[in-house]
Amino acid sequence: MVSSAQILDRGRLLIGVLLAAPLGALLVPGVSRPIDRAAGGQWSLVAVAPNPIATVPPTPGDVLARLTDPAITAVAAKARTKRATTEVGSDTADAAESATGTQIPGLAPDAALAARLRAAQARNATPPPAPAPAAAAPGPMPVGTPTIASYAVPPGVTHVFPVEGGAAFTDDWGGARPGGKTHQGIDLFAATGTPIIAVSDAVLFKVGWNAVGGWRMWLRDRWGNEFYLAHLSAYSPAAREGATVRAGTVIGFVGNTGDAKSTPPHLHFEIHPSGGSAVPPFPYVSAWPRI
């Protein structure tokens, strides 16, 4: 027989469970949900998957496998119909691909562009007659308002191509530069004013002038990879020192500032895995979807 004291104790226990349950539901991992603060821009970068940027870049075969993956082929096809792009490989890369039978789909030779690139690299290979003093910023930071502030990124994609709609480029990694240096990035050619977009969710830093890079900036993604973007003609209002931006956000515009004033407008783009030394960007930008 249950006593009145036992009934009272059981009643207290039941009331305690009912009061604690809502609080417990908020605290149990996998049940609670973060508050959506997108409107206020309050969110953090947290890596929840393996770093997609490796110290050793993928091979052309890896790029081919990714570009022919049915899961992303539709995205690539949609990007190509949005804006015609011309993408070329260097003579060395073309020869290697022909020998192995590997051919990245969608790449078309452009003899005129290749000739312009070789001419520009030849000029860069000749040291200047005398060291030029560091150039000061030519004025206040130029800022322009893009027609579209941010582009949608396909679901599941961690990184996207840095120039809206695509660009013309060659695998010019290692090309000669003044002072015995070599090209540690890739030049993505597009018309002046073409939007430049954040390749991933990232934090912006070193937003400003550099005598060589002109108007330039760095991005650091959630895995600690860093990306250098140079020769901009202007920034977007989203490009501020220390700002956190989503992938697809317009952060600047293509130009030819700095030491690129004698070359066609382009974005100089570098990839630094985990913030370390630069690696050849060609395999990555070839595979990243255009938006």
C-alpha positions as semicolon CSV with decimal commas, in nm:
position;residue;x (nm);y (nm);z (nm)
1;M;0,000;0,000;0,000
2;V;0,139;0,342;-0,097
3;S;0,156;0,591;0,185
4;S;0,060;0,957;0,155
5;A;0,429;1,053;0,203
6;Q;0,532;0,833;-0,093
7;I;0,259;0,988;-0,308
8;L;0,384;1,334;-0,213
9;D;0,748;1,241;-0,297
10;R;0,644;1,099;-0,636
11;G;0,448;1,412;-0,710
12;R;0,748;1,631;-0,632
13;L;0,968;1,414;-0,855
14;L;0,720;1,441;-1,145
15;I;0,701;1,819;-1,110
16;G;1,082;1,839;-1,105
17;V;1,107;1,635;-1,425
18;L;0,848;1,850;-1,601
19;L;1,030;2,168;-1,503
20;A;1,375;2,038;-1,598
21;A;1,279;1,880;-1,930
22;P;1,261;2,206;-2,133
23;L;1,598;2,317;-1,996
24;G;1,751;1,977;-2,068
25;A;1,620;1,986;-2,424
26;L;1,809;2,310;-2,474
27;L;2,132;2,168;-2,342
28;V;2,145;1,820;-2,495
29;P;2,395;1,809;-2,787
30;G;2,222;1,749;-3,118
31;V;1,891;1,880;-2,986
32;S;1,972;2,245;-2,931
33;R;1,991;2,479;-3,229
34;P;2,200;2,796;-3,255
35;I;2,018;3,123;-3,283
36;D;2,010;3,250;-3,641
37;R;2,195;3,579;-3,627
38;A;2,243;3,616;-4,003
39;A;2,059;3,946;-4,003
40;G;2,307;4,090;-3,757
41;G;2,613;3,927;-3,909
42;Q;2,700;3,752;-3,580
43;W;2,836;3,407;-3,664
44;S;3,167;3,226;-3,632
45;L;3,389;3,020;-3,861
46;V;3,409;2,659;-3,744
47;A;3,567;2,379;-3,948
48;V;3,332;2,078;-3,942
49;A;3,494;1,879;-4,223
50;P;3,849;1,788;-4,337
51;N;4,048;2,071;-4,496
52;P;3,975;2,065;-4,872
53;I;4,296;2,259;-4,945
54;A;4,602;2,034;-4,935
55;T;4,970;2,121;-4,919
56;V;5,013;1,895;-5,224
57;P;4,761;2,012;-5,488
58;P;4,549;1,760;-5,679
59;T;4,673;1,630;-6,014
60;P;4,504;1,708;-6,348
61;G;4,349;1,362;-6,321
62;D;4,193;1,455;-5,987
63;V;4,055;1,772;-6,142
64;L;3,912;1,571;-6,432
65;A;3,743;1,327;-6,194
66;R;3,585;1,613;-6,000
67;L;3,467;1,799;-6,308
68;T;3,304;1,484;-6,447
69;D;3,133;1,397;-6,117
70;P;2,756;1,397;-6,193
71;A;2,692;1,573;-5,864
72;I;2,867;1,891;-5,982
73;T;2,846;1,866;-6,362
74;A;2,509;2,044;-6,363
75;V;2,656;2,333;-6,160
76;A;2,949;2,370;-6,401
77;A;2,719;2,358;-6,705
78;K;2,495;2,628;-6,559
79;A;2,797;2,851;-6,495
80;R;2,922;2,808;-6,852
81;T;2,586;2,913;-6,996
82;K;2,576;3,219;-6,771
83;R;2,893;3,370;-6,915
84;A;3,131;3,245;-7,183
85;T;3,479;3,188;-7,045
86;T;3,809;3,100;-7,207
87;E;4,047;2,894;-6,998
88;V;4,382;2,773;-7,123
89;G;4,667;2,565;-6,993
90;S;5,034;2,650;-7,044
91;D;5,235;2,479;-7,318
92;T;5,401;2,254;-7,061
93;A;5,072;2,152;-6,903
94;D;4,913;2,085;-7,244
95;A;5,200;1,858;-7,345
96;A;5,178;1,661;-7,021
97;E;4,802;1,617;-7,055
98;S;4,832;1,498;-7,415
99;A;5,095;1,244;-7,320
100;T;4,882;1,093;-7,044
101;G;4,550;1,121;-7,222
102;T;4,414;1,352;-6,953
103;Q;4,210;1,642;-7,079
104;I;4,015;1,877;-6,854
105;P;3,677;1,933;-7,021
106;G;3,566;2,283;-7,109
107;L;3,915;2,424;-7,171
108;A;3,968;2,585;-7,512
109;P;4,305;2,710;-7,646
110;D;4,333;3,085;-7,690
111;A;4,646;3,168;-7,891
112;A;4,603;3,544;-7,854
113;L;4,578;3,527;-7,476
114;A;4,875;3,289;-7,454
115;A;5,085;3,531;-7,662
116;R;4,992;3,825;-7,438
117;L;5,082;3,624;-7,128
118;R;5,421;3,521;-7,269
119;A;5,495;3,883;-7,363
120;A;5,400;4,005;-7,014
121;Q;5,612;3,736;-6,849
122;A;5,907;3,823;-7,073
123;R;5,884;4,186;-6,960
124;N;5,861;4,076;-6,599
125;A;6,169;3,857;-6,638
126;T;6,383;4,166;-6,712
127;P;6,492;4,338;-6,387
128;P;6,413;4,709;-6,367
129;P;6,710;4,943;-6,431
130;A;6,708;5,063;-6,069
131;P;6,517;4,974;-5,753
132;A;6,203;5,181;-5,743
133;P;6,105;5,335;-5,410
134;A;5,797;5,194;-5,242
135;A;5,495;5,364;-5,390
136;A;5,248;5,526;-5,156
137;A;4,878;5,463;-5,196
138;P;4,753;5,675;-5,486
139;G;4,471;5,818;-5,276
140;P;4,188;5,702;-5,054
141;M;4,074;5,341;-5,083
142;P;3,840;5,314;-5,386
143;V;3,501;5,164;-5,302
144;G;3,227;5,070;-5,546
145;T;2,879;4,929;-5,494
146;P;2,818;4,600;-5,680
147;T;2,492;4,535;-5,863
148;I;2,462;4,210;-5,666
149;A;2,610;4,212;-5,315
150;S;2,630;3,833;-5,277
151;Y;2,586;3,527;-5,497
152;A;2,431;3,197;-5,388
153;V;2,676;2,909;-5,342
154;P;2,573;2,553;-5,441
155;P;2,490;2,334;-5,138
156;G;2,786;2,141;-5,000
157;V;3,047;2,353;-5,180
158;T;3,327;2,484;-4,957
159;H;3,514;2,700;-5,212
160;V;3,416;2,878;-5,533
161;F;3,596;3,050;-5,820
162;P;3,710;3,401;-5,713
163;V;3,589;3,593;-6,022
164;E;3,218;3,619;-6,091
165;G;3,121;3,418;-6,397
166;G;3,474;3,286;-6,460
167;A;3,791;3,427;-6,616
168;A;4,061;3,357;-6,874
169;F;4,373;3,200;-6,727
170;T;4,673;2,981;-6,789
171;D;4,882;2,769;-6,556
172;D;5,146;3,043;-6,516
173;W;5,280;2,921;-6,180
174;G;5,658;2,965;-6,165
175;G;5,681;3,227;-6,440
176;A;5,984;3,458;-6,420
177;R;5,952;3,777;-6,217
178;P;6,192;4,067;-6,145
179;G;6,483;4,002;-5,913
180;G;6,503;3,632;-5,992
181;K;6,166;3,563;-5,832
182;T;5,893;3,340;-5,974
183;H;5,517;3,374;-6,002
184;Q;5,366;3,225;-5,687
185;G;5,003;3,248;-5,793
186;I;4,779;3,252;-6,097
187;D;4,651;3,546;-6,302
188;L;4,278;3,538;-6,373
189;F;4,201;3,776;-6,661
190;A;3,865;3,956;-6,681
191;A;3,734;4,301;-6,770
192;T;3,804;4,588;-6,531
193;G;3,522;4,608;-6,279
194;T;3,428;4,239;-6,292
195;P;3,316;4,140;-5,940
196;I;3,560;3,948;-5,722
197;I;3,392;3,718;-5,472
198;A;3,495;3,553;-5,145
199;V;3,606;3,199;-5,229
200;S;3,485;3,065;-4,894
201;D;3,343;3,176;-4,561
202;A;3,637;3,380;-4,441
203;V;3,786;3,666;-4,241
204;L;3,942;3,954;-4,438
205;F;4,274;4,107;-4,336
206;K;4,547;4,333;-4,478
207;V;4,282;4,517;-4,678
208;G;4,461;4,808;-4,844
209;W;4,751;4,920;-5,057
210;N;5,073;4,736;-5,143
211;A;5,327;4,875;-5,390
212;V;5,350;4,544;-5,579
213;G;4,997;4,411;-5,540
214;G;4,828;4,750;-5,564
215;W;4,490;4,743;-5,394
216;R;4,490;4,399;-5,237
217;M;4,354;4,187;-4,951
218;W;4,390;3,851;-4,779
219;L;4,122;3,600;-4,679
220;R;4,149;3,330;-4,408
221;D;3,893;3,049;-4,421
222;R;3,766;2,828;-4,139
223;W;4,051;2,576;-4,188
224;G;4,317;2,845;-4,161
225;N;4,393;2,849;-4,535
226;E;4,488;3,194;-4,661
227;F;4,421;3,349;-5,003
228;Y;4,594;3,654;-5,149
229;L;4,404;3,870;-5,402
230;A;4,584;4,159;-5,574
231;H;4,561;4,432;-5,842
232;L;4,201;4,529;-5,755
233;S;4,048;4,839;-5,914
234;A;3,821;4,892;-5,611
235;Y;3,667;4,725;-5,307
236;S;3,305;4,659;-5,222
237;P;3,154;4,798;-4,900
238;A;3,184;4,446;-4,750
239;A;3,566;4,456;-4,772
240;R;3,672;4,590;-4,435
241;E;3,970;4,497;-4,217
242;G;3,868;4,209;-3,992
243;A;3,527;4,160;-4,157
244;T;3,377;3,810;-4,170
245;V;3,213;3,731;-4,504
246;R;3,022;3,442;-4,652
247;A;3,136;3,256;-4,964
248;G;2,993;3,431;-5,271
249;T;3,003;3,780;-5,117
250;V;3,132;4,046;-5,359
251;I;3,446;4,190;-5,196
252;G;3,609;4,382;-5,481
253;F;3,654;4,439;-5,853
254;V;3,914;4,330;-6,110
255;G;4,179;4,586;-6,208
256;N;4,552;4,624;-6,281
257;T;4,686;4,837;-5,994
258;G;5,033;4,806;-5,846
259;D;5,298;4,652;-6,070
260;A;5,029;4,522;-6,307
261;K;4,961;4,862;-6,465
262;S;5,128;4,753;-6,792
263;T;4,928;4,428;-6,818
264;P;4,563;4,357;-6,905
265;P;4,328;4,374;-6,604
266;H;4,336;4,058;-6,395
267;L;4,318;3,917;-6,043
268;H;4,643;3,781;-5,905
269;F;4,534;3,491;-5,682
270;E;4,740;3,283;-5,439
271;I;4,654;2,984;-5,217
272;H;4,842;2,925;-4,890
273;P;4,729;2,598;-4,722
274;S;4,701;2,645;-4,344
275;G;4,864;2,986;-4,387
276;G;5,194;2,836;-4,509
277;S;5,381;2,857;-4,838
278;A;5,189;2,912;-5,162
279;V;5,094;2,613;-5,379
280;P;4,998;2,601;-5,749
281;P;4,636;2,728;-5,771
282;F;4,560;2,594;-6,120
283;P;4,414;2,256;-6,012
284;Y;4,191;2,424;-5,755
285;V;4,054;2,711;-5,964
286;S;3,995;2,468;-6,252
287;A;3,766;2,260;-6,032
288;W;3,591;2,525;-5,822
289;P;3,239;2,605;-5,946
290;R;3,175;2,943;-6,111
291;I;2,889;3,149;-5,976
